[in-house]
Amino acid sequence: AVDGPPAENETDSLEEGGQQGEANANGLVCPPDVDPDVFNALPEDMQREVVEQARATADVASQLGAGSSLDPEALAALPEEMRREVIEQEQRERRLEEQQPPADPANA
């Protein structure tokens, strides 16, 4: 082992697996909200779970409206039917709020 800073080519190979958007040694890409160093230190099966959870969360987030107050990560953990019910309930509540006239402070 040589003490001192790593050689230039060693630094490149260390950074390669740690960059966002690049596949690591297991062929998995670290999700954007996860620290690459922590992700790459996990066993492969846990890395796969993290990637699957991130994908499920992104899928749910794409189903939600822009003004949704629901947490996509929490919804992704629910069974599909329950998730659909929660999203539909929020949409119904939002439509009702939009149909009601704004409150008149003079009537308070």
Summary of the structure (lengths in Angstrom):
residues: 108
radius of gyration: 22.4
end to end distance: 77.5
largest distance: 79.9
contacts: 218
relative contact order: 0.07
helix: 58%
strand: 2%
